C-alpha cells in the first residue's frame, strides 16, 4: 500500500513538472511575440502631413502615391452622349 502511494506521488510530481515547464515555455514565447508586435508597430508609425497638391492629410511615407479614384477620373472618358445601337 505504501509503495503504491509513493508511485502515485512520484507520478503526480512528474506531471506537475511537465506542466510547469510547458507554461514557462508558453510565457517566453508570448513575451517574444509581444516584442515582435511592438517593434512592427513602431515601424508602421508615420508622421501625417498635408499633401501639397490636394491639401488632404496623408502619411509622409505615401507622398508620390497615385490615388486610384484620381487616376480613374483622369484616364476614363466621361462622354455620356455616345449613341449606342
Buried (B, 14 or more C-beta within 10 A) or exposed (E): EEEEEEEEEEEEEEEEEEEEEEEEEEEEEEEEEEEEEEEEEEEEEEEEEEBEEEEEEBEEEEEEEEBEEEEEEEEEEEEEEEEEE
